[in-house]
Amino acid sequence: MSVVFDDRSKLVGISEIELIFCAKLFCMKIAGSYLQLLFDFAAYQYIPESQLKTLLTEPGIDLCAADCLVPITDYQKVVHALVSRQKQQGLGLVYGVFLNLKALGLIHQISLETTSIQQAFRLLEDYLRIHFPLVSLEKEEVGPSLQVHLRSKLSDPIFKEFVLDSTFCFIYRELSTMMKPELIQLGLPYEDRSPFQRQLRHNIEHSESHRFSFTITSVNDKINQRQLQVVDVLLPKYLLLLEKKEEQSFPTLVKKMMLNMSTPALPNLSQVSAQFAMSDRSFQRKLRANGQSFRTIANELKRNLALYLQAGGKMKVKDIAYILGYSEPSAFLHAARKWSSGSM
């Protein structure tokens, strides 16, 4: 539903509190960079940025300018355009997973200012309140557990679902980097949670909200410094690879999508094909038609990252194997020998 802000009579079924929030929403602004991220994502959906910019209040605005602010209603219009154009179920999930690399950047920033999960949560709450007020965190203790619910007062159901789904994925990426994923319990208010389970590689229970649960003890633990060191080392390289100017062919889009989806481990074939709303078979067929395969692209990225990590001289073979997703150092060494011989 589209909310009309200048005519109260058209806001049928909306409470006085929601009406006040809608009025505030109309006046709210967020950093233009958030809208630019949506435009970057749209490029992978074959939607030109020029087309989406016509929806903005100021179509010629420089979204990358440090002081750029845009109305949240502009963000809402772009989300609706993406959803209606793609007609894809769970676009918020697809966008949330696309933001993995951006989440790692925020994780790195938080890690410089805190040492415990509890402190990280406080910083995350502040971040949402100041920079993205469409979502808030509500915490409650239930026995030995702490439950954190994502809440939003948005009345537009399509916009609300997109915002909650993408923020849920974004926060999970942060938490699973700061602590062991097995310590996190996830919940979603959907009957079919399988797309989220496949992309996040985590079991998800049914709940009344977008929910994270932990034992209170684990929340007081220190942040996983080993994983953060990996982020610290790899993040600059990932960003450099994304900035590299290349012909916008389908294989290039796939490679850049993989970098965006990094956790920092690279995603698998099924995770990437889902981002393009394609079956694994159709996805591989399209790559072959462009003279590539998913394995070739993945190996090229792994080789590039391995050379970068080895050049630093600060990492052991077992650590590089772990970062690149190999189960054993011997598997990484076998792959490295193939790369050296020119066989991908």
C-alpha positions, 0 to 999 in steps of 0.5 A: 500500500502507498501512504498518502501523507497530505490526506488523513482520510486516505490512511484507513486503518492506521492508528494515531501513533502510526499516523504521527510516525508516517508524518515523521517518515515524510520528513526523515532523511538518510544518507544518500549512500544508502540509496546508492547501495540500492542502485549498485544492487539494481545493476545486478538486476539489470535495472539502470541507475538512470531509470531509478534516479527519475523517481527521486525528489532531486534526480540530479543529486550526487548520492556519494557526496559526504553531506548528501541526505535524501528523503526516506520516501525516495528510498521507499519509491526505489524499493517499490520499483525494484520489487515490482520490476523483479517480481521476485520473492524475498528481494529483501533477503537477496539485497541483505546478502548482497550487503555482506561486504558492507556489513564487514566494513561496519563490523571492522568499524565496531571492532575498533571501538569495542571488545565484547558482544554486549558493547557491540549491540549498544553501538549497533543500536546507536547506529540504527537510531542515528543512521537508519531509523526505520528499524529498531532493536527490542531486547528482552531476557527470557530465562537464561537467554537474551532475545533481540527483536527487529521492530519497524513502525512502517505501515507499507507492508512491501517496504516493511518486509524489505527493510526488515529482511535486509536488516536481519541478514545484515545484522546476522552477518555482523554477529556471525563474524563477532561470535561463533554462529552456533551460539546464535539462534535465528527466528523469522515470522514466515512459514517457508524459511528455507531461502533464508536457511540456504543463504545464511547457512543456518537453521531458522525457527518460526517466531513472531518477529525477526529475532536473534537469541543467545545465552546471556553468558555468550553476550558477555563474551569477548568478540572473536578476534581471529575472525576480525583479523581475517576481515582486517586483512581481506577487506581492503583487497576485496574493495580493490577487486570491486573497484577494478574496471572491467567489461560488464559481462555476465561473468564479471557481474558474477565475480563482483556479486561473489565479492559483495557476498563474501563473509569473508569466505566466498559464497557457493554456486547455489547462493550466487545463482539465487542472487540472479533468480536462476536455477543452478543449471540455468546459471551455469549454462549462461556462464558457459555461453559466456566462455566461463564456469563458476569453478573457474571464476571461484578459482581465479578469485581464490588464487588472487586472494591467496597470492595477496595473503602469502605476499603479506608473509604474516599468515600460516598456510592453515590460516590461508586455507581457512580463509579461502574455505578449504577444509584442510591445508593439504587441499589448499596446497593441492590447489596452489600447485595447480595454479602455479602450473597454470591449470585452473 
